[in-house]
Amino acid sequence: MIEKIKGKHYLICDVCGDDYEFDSYDKAVKFKRESGWKSIKHSDGWETICEECRKEIEEL
Ligand SMILES: [Zn+2]
């Protein structure tokens, strides 16, 4: 997910909890797109997964 906290935007992996701080939403989205992160749709919403967790899931 991308969460806004006190004016900063945080890209957070929903699996391992790793987070990255950005000063704009666009930068967070750009990083997510360019760094191999993935969004998986569930019935109750989207799950955001970092590159490391994505690799683990895809290896299963
Ligand atoms: Zn992760």
PDB file of the backbone (N, CA, C, O) and the ligand in Angstrom, with CONECT records:
HET     ZN  A 101       1
ATOM      1  N   MET A   1       0.854  -1.197   0.000  1.00  0.00           N
ATOM      2  CA  MET A   1       0.000   0.000   0.000  1.00  0.00           C
ATOM      3  C   MET A   1       0.886   1.242   0.000  1.00  0.00           C
ATOM      4  O   MET A   1       2.065   1.190   0.350  1.00  0.00           O
ATOM      5  N   ILE A   2       0.294   2.341  -0.395  1.00  0.00           N
ATOM      6  CA  ILE A   2       0.980   3.621  -0.239  1.00  0.00           C
ATOM      7  C   ILE A   2       0.169   4.435   0.768  1.00  0.00           C
ATOM      8  O   ILE A   2      -1.017   4.698   0.569  1.00  0.00           O
ATOM      9  N   GLU A   3       0.824   4.818   1.832  1.00  0.00           N
ATOM     10  CA  GLU A   3       0.120   5.482   2.910  1.00  0.00           C
ATOM     11  C   GLU A   3       0.698   6.879   3.124  1.00  0.00           C
ATOM     12  O   GLU A   3       1.906   7.085   3.018  1.00  0.00           O
ATOM     13  N   LYS A   4      -0.173   7.822   3.425  1.00  0.00           N
ATOM     14  CA  LYS A   4       0.295   9.184   3.687  1.00  0.00           C
ATOM     15  C   LYS A   4       0.297   9.427   5.191  1.00  0.00           C
ATOM     16  O   LYS A   4      -0.734   9.328   5.857  1.00  0.00           O
ATOM     17  N   ILE A   5       1.482   9.749   5.709  1.00  0.00           N
ATOM     18  CA  ILE A   5       1.610  10.006   7.140  1.00  0.00           C
ATOM     19  C   ILE A   5       2.374  11.312   7.330  1.00  0.00           C
ATOM     20  O   ILE A   5       3.526  11.432   6.914  1.00  0.00           O
ATOM     21  N   LYS A   6       1.739  12.271   7.948  1.00  0.00           N
ATOM     22  CA  LYS A   6       2.362  13.566   8.240  1.00  0.00           C
ATOM     23  C   LYS A   6       3.056  14.177   7.025  1.00  0.00           C
ATOM     24  O   LYS A   6       4.192  14.641   7.118  1.00  0.00           O
ATOM     25  N   GLY A   7       2.365  14.173   5.886  1.00  0.00           N
ATOM     26  CA  GLY A   7       2.896  14.823   4.700  1.00  0.00           C
ATOM     27  C   GLY A   7       3.877  14.002   3.896  1.00  0.00           C
ATOM     28  O   GLY A   7       4.275  14.407   2.804  1.00  0.00           O
ATOM     29  N   LYS A   8       4.275  12.849   4.418  1.00  0.00           N
ATOM     30  CA  LYS A   8       5.170  11.958   3.673  1.00  0.00           C
ATOM     31  C   LYS A   8       4.367  10.777   3.157  1.00  0.00           C
ATOM     32  O   LYS A   8       3.357  10.379   3.738  1.00  0.00           O
ATOM     33  N   HIS A   9       4.848  10.225   2.041  1.00  0.00           N
ATOM     34  CA  HIS A   9       4.178   9.061   1.466  1.00  0.00           C
ATOM     35  C   HIS A   9       5.064   7.843   1.673  1.00  0.00           C
ATOM     36  O   HIS A   9       6.263   7.870   1.396  1.00  0.00           O
ATOM     37  N   TYR A  10       4.457   6.794   2.157  1.00  0.00           N
ATOM     38  CA  TYR A  10       5.207   5.579   2.435  1.00  0.00           C
ATOM     39  C   TYR A  10       4.693   4.447   1.572  1.00  0.00           C
ATOM     40  O   TYR A  10       3.500   4.146   1.542  1.00  0.00           O
ATOM     41  N   LEU A  11       5.635   3.823   0.865  1.00  0.00           N
ATOM     42  CA  LEU A  11       5.329   2.617   0.116  1.00  0.00           C
ATOM     43  C   LEU A  11       5.653   1.452   1.046  1.00  0.00           C
ATOM     44  O   LEU A  11       6.797   1.285   1.467  1.00  0.00           O
ATOM     45  N   ILE A  12       4.650   0.655   1.360  1.00  0.00           N
ATOM     46  CA  ILE A  12       4.816  -0.396   2.364  1.00  0.00           C
ATOM     47  C   ILE A  12       4.473  -1.753   1.767  1.00  0.00           C
ATOM     48  O   ILE A  12       3.425  -1.929   1.145  1.00  0.00           O
ATOM     49  N   CYS A  13       5.379  -2.712   1.969  1.00  0.00           N
ATOM     50  CA  CYS A  13       5.104  -4.079   1.529  1.00  0.00           C
ATOM     51  C   CYS A  13       4.112  -4.718   2.500  1.00  0.00           C
ATOM     52  O   CYS A  13       4.342  -4.734   3.709  1.00  0.00           O
ATOM     53  N   ASP A  14       3.019  -5.240   1.972  1.00  0.00           N
ATOM     54  CA  ASP A  14       1.995  -5.845   2.827  1.00  0.00           C
ATOM     55  C   ASP A  14       2.398  -7.230   3.335  1.00  0.00           C
ATOM     56  O   ASP A  14       1.718  -7.803   4.186  1.00  0.00           O
ATOM     57  N   VAL A  15       3.496  -7.764   2.815  1.00  0.00           N
ATOM     58  CA  VAL A  15       3.940  -9.085   3.258  1.00  0.00           C
ATOM     59  C   VAL A  15       4.993  -8.954   4.360  1.00  0.00           C
ATOM     60  O   VAL A  15       4.801  -9.483   5.454  1.00  0.00           O
ATOM     61  N   CYS A  16       6.104  -8.258   4.090  1.00  0.00           N
ATOM     62  CA  CYS A  16       7.186  -8.193   5.075  1.00  0.00           C
ATOM     63  C   CYS A  16       7.204  -6.887   5.865  1.00  0.00           C
ATOM     64  O   CYS A  16       7.906  -6.784   6.872  1.00  0.00           O
ATOM     65  N   GLY A  17       6.440  -5.888   5.419  1.00  0.00           N
ATOM     66  CA  GLY A  17       6.364  -4.642   6.184  1.00  0.00           C
ATOM     67  C   GLY A  17       7.475  -3.649   5.886  1.00  0.00           C
ATOM     68  O   GLY A  17       7.549  -2.597   6.522  1.00  0.00           O
ATOM     69  N   ASP A  18       8.334  -3.964   4.934  1.00  0.00           N
ATOM     70  CA  ASP A  18       9.370  -3.017   4.521  1.00  0.00           C
ATOM     71  C   ASP A  18       8.718  -1.714   4.062  1.00  0.00           C
ATOM     72  O   ASP A  18       7.700  -1.739   3.370  1.00  0.00           O
ATOM     73  N   ASP A  19       9.299  -0.577   4.445  1.00  0.00           N
ATOM     74  CA  ASP A  19       8.713   0.670   3.956  1.00  0.00           C
ATOM     75  C   ASP A  19       9.762   1.620   3.408  1.00  0.00           C
ATOM     76  O   ASP A  19      10.916   1.620   3.835  1.00  0.00           O
ATOM     77  N   TYR A  20       9.332   2.422   2.460  1.00  0.00           N
ATOM     78  CA  TYR A  20      10.183   3.406   1.811  1.00  0.00           C
ATOM     79  C   TYR A  20       9.457   4.738   1.866  1.00  0.00           C
ATOM     80  O   TYR A  20       8.253   4.823   1.626  1.00  0.00           O
ATOM     81  N   GLU A  21      10.225   5.786   2.190  1.00  0.00           N
ATOM     82  CA  GLU A  21       9.619   7.106   2.355  1.00  0.00           C
ATOM     83  C   GLU A  21       9.838   7.958   1.108  1.00  0.00           C
ATOM     84  O   GLU A  21      10.923   7.967   0.526  1.00  0.00           O
ATOM     85  N   PHE A  22       8.786   8.671   0.710  1.00  0.00           N
ATOM     86  CA  PHE A  22       8.854   9.566  -0.448  1.00  0.00           C
ATOM     87  C   PHE A  22       8.189  10.875  -0.101  1.00  0.00           C
ATOM     88  O   PHE A  22       7.329  10.933   0.778  1.00  0.00           O
ATOM     89  N   ASP A  23       8.591  11.941  -0.802  1.00  0.00           N
ATOM     90  CA  ASP A  23       7.947  13.231  -0.517  1.00  0.00           C
ATOM     91  C   ASP A  23       6.749  13.493  -1.415  1.00  0.00           C
ATOM     92  O   ASP A  23       6.063  14.503  -1.256  1.00  0.00           O
ATOM     93  N   SER A  24       6.489  12.585  -2.364  1.00  0.00           N
ATOM     94  CA  SER A  24       5.253  12.733  -3.142  1.00  0.00           C
ATOM     95  C   SER A  24       4.696  11.363  -3.506  1.00  0.00           C
ATOM     96  O   SER A  24       5.424  10.372  -3.578  1.00  0.00           O
ATOM     97  N   TYR A  25       3.396  11.336  -3.732  1.00  0.00           N
ATOM     98  CA  TYR A  25       2.724  10.083  -4.104  1.00  0.00           C
ATOM     99  C   TYR A  25       3.265   9.572  -5.435  1.00  0.00           C
ATOM    100  O   TYR A  25       3.486   8.374  -5.612  1.00  0.00           O
ATOM    101  N   ASP A  26       3.477  10.510  -6.377  1.00  0.00           N
ATOM    102  CA  ASP A  26       3.970  10.123  -7.700  1.00  0.00           C
ATOM    103  C   ASP A  26       5.318   9.417  -7.627  1.00  0.00           C
ATOM    104  O   ASP A  26       5.561   8.454  -8.354  1.00  0.00           O
ATOM    105  N   LYS A  27       6.193   9.899  -6.747  1.00  0.00           N
ATOM    106  CA  LYS A  27       7.517   9.275  -6.605  1.00  0.00           C
ATOM    107  C   LYS A  27       7.390   7.862  -6.052  1.00  0.00           C
ATOM    108  O   LYS A  27       8.118   6.956  -6.458  1.00  0.00           O
ATOM    109  N   ALA A  28       6.474   7.689  -5.139  1.00  0.00           N
ATOM    110  CA  ALA A  28       6.247   6.360  -4.565  1.00  0.00           C
ATOM    111  C   ALA A  28       5.741   5.400  -5.643  1.00  0.00           C
ATOM    112  O   ALA A  28       6.189   4.256  -5.724  1.00  0.00           O
ATOM    113  N   VAL A  29       4.807   5.872  -6.466  1.00  0.00           N
ATOM    114  CA  VAL A  29       4.250   5.047  -7.537  1.00  0.00           C
ATOM    115  C   VAL A  29       5.331   4.709  -8.562  1.00  0.00           C
ATOM    116  O   VAL A  29       5.423   3.575  -9.033  1.00  0.00           O
ATOM    117  N   LYS A  30       6.145   5.706  -8.898  1.00  0.00           N
ATOM    118  CA  LYS A  30       7.214   5.509  -9.880  1.00  0.00           C
ATOM    119  C   LYS A  30       8.218   4.466  -9.372  1.00  0.00           C
ATOM    120  O   LYS A  30       8.631   3.575 -10.115  1.00  0.00           O
ATOM    121  N   PHE A  31       8.602   4.589  -8.103  1.00  0.00           N
ATOM    122  CA  PHE A  31       9.542   3.643  -7.511  1.00  0.00           C
ATOM    123  C   PHE A  31       8.949   2.230  -7.541  1.00  0.00           C
ATOM    124  O   PHE A  31       9.626   1.263  -7.892  1.00  0.00           O
ATOM    125  N   LYS A  32       7.690   2.137  -7.170  1.00  0.00           N
ATOM    126  CA  LYS A  32       7.005   0.847  -7.125  1.00  0.00           C
ATOM    127  C   LYS A  32       7.021   0.190  -8.498  1.00  0.00           C
ATOM    128  O   LYS A  32       7.268  -1.010  -8.624  1.00  0.00           O
ATOM    129  N   ARG A  33       6.755   0.994  -9.525  1.00  0.00           N
ATOM    130  CA  ARG A  33       6.686   0.481 -10.882  1.00  0.00           C
ATOM    131  C   ARG A  33       8.061   0.048 -11.392  1.00  0.00           C
ATOM    132  O   ARG A  33       8.188  -0.950 -12.101  1.00  0.00           O
ATOM    133  N   GLU A  34       9.081   0.812 -11.021  1.00  0.00           N
ATOM    134  CA  GLU A  34      10.416   0.570 -11.580  1.00  0.00           C
ATOM    135  C   GLU A  34      11.238  -0.424 -10.768  1.00  0.00           C
ATOM    136  O   GLU A  34      12.312  -0.837 -11.206  1.00  0.00           O
ATOM    137  N   SER A  35      10.753  -0.813  -9.600  1.00  0.00           N
ATOM    138  CA  SER A  35      11.558  -1.658  -8.721  1.00  0.00           C
ATOM    139  C   SER A  35      11.030  -3.073  -8.585  1.00  0.00           C
ATOM    140  O   SER A  35      11.433  -3.801  -7.678  1.00  0.00           O
ATOM    141  N   GLY A  36      10.141  -3.467  -9.468  1.00  0.00           N
ATOM    142  CA  GLY A  36       9.677  -4.839  -9.461  1.00  0.00           C
ATOM    143  C   GLY A  36       8.642  -5.166  -8.405  1.00  0.00           C
ATOM    144  O   GLY A  36       8.404  -6.338  -8.112  1.00  0.00           O
ATOM    145  N   TRP A  37       8.024  -4.148  -7.830  1.00  0.00           N
ATOM    146  CA  TRP A  37       6.942  -4.407  -6.883  1.00  0.00           C
ATOM    147  C   TRP A  37       5.707  -4.853  -7.668  1.00  0.00           C
ATOM    148  O   TRP A  37       5.609  -4.658  -8.880  1.00  0.00           O
ATOM    149  N   LYS A  38       4.783  -5.448  -6.946  1.00  0.00           N
ATOM    150  CA  LYS A  38       3.586  -5.957  -7.607  1.00  0.00           C
ATOM    151  C   LYS A  38       2.356  -5.708  -6.744  1.00  0.00           C
ATOM    152  O   LYS A  38       2.418  -5.765  -5.516  1.00  0.00           O
ATOM    153  N   SER A  39       1.245  -5.432  -7.405  1.00  0.00           N
ATOM    154  CA  SER A  39      -0.028  -5.328  -6.687  1.00  0.00           C
ATOM    155  C   SER A  39      -0.900  -6.507  -7.066  1.00  0.00           C
ATOM    156  O   SER A  39      -1.128  -6.774  -8.245  1.00  0.00           O
ATOM    157  N   ILE A  40      -1.379  -7.199  -6.065  1.00  0.00           N
ATOM    158  CA  ILE A  40      -2.244  -8.352  -6.307  1.00  0.00           C
ATOM    159  C   ILE A  40      -3.625  -8.039  -5.765  1.00  0.00           C
ATOM    160  O   ILE A  40      -3.778  -7.607  -4.623  1.00  0.00           O
ATOM    161  N   LYS A  41      -4.646  -8.267  -6.615  1.00  0.00           N
ATOM    162  CA  LYS A  41      -5.999  -7.928  -6.195  1.00  0.00           C
ATOM    163  C   LYS A  41      -6.639  -9.084  -5.439  1.00  0.00           C
ATOM    164  O   LYS A  41      -6.642 -10.232  -5.882  1.00  0.00           O
ATOM    165  N   HIS A  42      -7.178  -8.730  -4.284  1.00  0.00           N
ATOM    166  CA  HIS A  42      -7.946  -9.690  -3.496  1.00  0.00           C
ATOM    167  C   HIS A  42      -9.378  -9.188  -3.430  1.00  0.00           C
ATOM    168  O   HIS A  42      -9.683  -8.070  -3.844  1.00  0.00           O
ATOM    169  N   SER A  43     -10.244 -10.033  -2.905  1.00  0.00           N
ATOM    170  CA  SER A  43     -11.650  -9.640  -2.815  1.00  0.00           C
ATOM    171  C   SER A  43     -11.831  -8.397  -1.948  1.00  0.00           C
ATOM    172  O   SER A  43     -12.755  -7.612  -2.159  1.00  0.00           O
ATOM    173  N   ASP A  44     -10.937  -8.227  -0.970  1.00  0.00           N
ATOM    174  CA  ASP A  44     -11.093  -7.087  -0.054  1.00  0.00           C
ATOM    175  C   ASP A  44     -10.143  -5.933  -0.364  1.00  0.00           C
ATOM    176  O   ASP A  44      -9.974  -5.027   0.452  1.00  0.00           O
ATOM    177  N   GLY A  45      -9.518  -5.968  -1.553  1.00  0.00           N
ATOM    178  CA  GLY A  45      -8.655  -4.843  -1.921  1.00  0.00           C
ATOM    179  C   GLY A  45      -7.328  -5.297  -2.505  1.00  0.00           C
ATOM    180  O   GLY A  45      -7.176  -6.448  -2.913  1.00  0.00           O
ATOM    181  N   TRP A  46      -6.386  -4.393  -2.538  1.00  0.00           N
ATOM    182  CA  TRP A  46      -5.099  -4.663  -3.165  1.00  0.00           C
ATOM    183  C   TRP A  46      -4.040  -4.982  -2.123  1.00  0.00           C
ATOM    184  O   TRP A  46      -4.027  -4.425  -1.025  1.00  0.00           O
ATOM    185  N   GLU A  47      -3.143  -5.908  -2.505  1.00  0.00           N
ATOM    186  CA  GLU A  47      -1.996  -6.207  -1.666  1.00  0.00           C
ATOM    187  C   GLU A  47      -0.757  -5.766  -2.432  1.00  0.00           C
ATOM    188  O   GLU A  47      -0.567  -6.132  -3.592  1.00  0.00           O
ATOM    189  N   THR A  48       0.079  -4.979  -1.774  1.00  0.00           N
ATOM    190  CA  THR A  48       1.295  -4.480  -2.402  1.00  0.00           C
ATOM    191  C   THR A  48       2.480  -5.303  -1.915  1.00  0.00           C
ATOM    192  O   THR A  48       2.670  -5.483  -0.712  1.00  0.00           O
ATOM    193  N   ILE A  49       3.266  -5.796  -2.850  1.00  0.00           N
ATOM    194  CA  ILE A  49       4.334  -6.735  -2.521  1.00  0.00           C
ATOM    195  C   ILE A  49       5.665  -6.250  -3.079  1.00  0.00           C
ATOM    196  O   ILE A  49       5.763  -5.910  -4.258  1.00  0.00           O
ATOM    197  N   CYS A  50       6.686  -6.219  -2.231  1.00  0.00           N
ATOM    198  CA  CYS A  50       8.001  -5.747  -2.668  1.00  0.00           C
ATOM    199  C   CYS A  50       8.677  -6.794  -3.549  1.00  0.00           C
ATOM    200  O   CYS A  50       8.208  -7.926  -3.672  1.00  0.00           O
ATOM    201  N   GLU A  51       9.782  -6.392  -4.153  1.00  0.00           N
ATOM    202  CA  GLU A  51      10.458  -7.271  -5.095  1.00  0.00           C
ATOM    203  C   GLU A  51      10.899  -8.580  -4.437  1.00  0.00           C
ATOM    204  O   GLU A  51      10.744  -9.652  -5.020  1.00  0.00           O
ATOM    205  N   GLU A  52      11.444  -8.492  -3.233  1.00  0.00           N
ATOM    206  CA  GLU A  52      11.928  -9.689  -2.541  1.00  0.00           C
ATOM    207  C   GLU A  52      10.796 -10.686  -2.278  1.00  0.00           C
ATOM    208  O   GLU A  52      10.938 -11.880  -2.538  1.00  0.00           O
ATOM    209  N   CYS A  53       9.686 -10.189  -1.767  1.00  0.00           N
ATOM    210  CA  CYS A  53       8.549 -11.059  -1.459  1.00  0.00           C
ATOM    211  C   CYS A  53       7.926 -11.598  -2.735  1.00  0.00           C
ATOM    212  O   CYS A  53       7.465 -12.739  -2.770  1.00  0.00           O
ATOM    213  N   ARG A  54       7.913 -10.788  -3.775  1.00  0.00           N
ATOM    214  CA  ARG A  54       7.359 -11.224  -5.047  1.00  0.00           C
ATOM    215  C   ARG A  54       8.157 -12.419  -5.579  1.00  0.00           C
ATOM    216  O   ARG A  54       7.586 -13.393  -6.070  1.00  0.00           O
ATOM    217  N   LYS A  55       9.486 -12.326  -5.472  1.00  0.00           N
ATOM    218  CA  LYS A  55      10.351 -13.425  -5.930  1.00  0.00           C
ATOM    219  C   LYS A  55      10.045 -14.693  -5.166  1.00  0.00           C
ATOM    220  O   LYS A  55       9.963 -15.773  -5.750  1.00  0.00           O
ATOM    221  N   GLU A  56       9.874 -14.562  -3.844  1.00  0.00           N
ATOM    222  CA  GLU A  56       9.587 -15.745  -3.019  1.00  0.00           C
ATOM    223  C   GLU A  56       8.271 -16.376  -3.427  1.00  0.00           C
ATOM    224  O   GLU A  56       8.167 -17.598  -3.531  1.00  0.00           O
ATOM    225  N   ILE A  57       7.260 -15.538  -3.661  1.00  0.00           N
ATOM    226  CA  ILE A  57       5.944 -16.048  -4.026  1.00  0.00           C
ATOM    227  C   ILE A  57       6.004 -16.744  -5.385  1.00  0.00           C
ATOM    228  O   ILE A  57       5.405 -17.802  -5.580  1.00  0.00           O
ATOM    229  N   GLU A  58       6.734 -16.135  -6.321  1.00  0.00           N
ATOM    230  CA  GLU A  58       6.781 -16.689  -7.670  1.00  0.00           C
ATOM    231  C   GLU A  58       7.593 -17.976  -7.750  1.00  0.00           C
ATOM    232  O   GLU A  58       7.434 -18.762  -8.684  1.00  0.00           O
ATOM    233  N   GLU A  59       8.466 -18.188  -6.766  1.00  0.00           N
ATOM    234  CA  GLU A  59       9.271 -19.416  -6.765  1.00  0.00           C
ATOM    235  C   GLU A  59       8.485 -20.606  -6.254  1.00  0.00           C
ATOM    236  O   GLU A  59       8.880 -21.749  -6.487  1.00  0.00           O
ATOM    237  N   LEU A  60       7.390 -20.366  -5.569  1.00  0.00           N
ATOM    238  CA  LEU A  60       6.611 -21.470  -4.981  1.00  0.00           C
ATOM    239  C   LEU A  60       5.940 -22.300  -6.077  1.00  0.00           C
ATOM    240  O   LEU A  60       5.244 -23.270  -5.778  1.00  0.00           O
TER     241      LEU A  60
HETATM  242 ZN    ZN A 101       8.193  -7.568   1.212  1.00  0.00          ZN2+
END
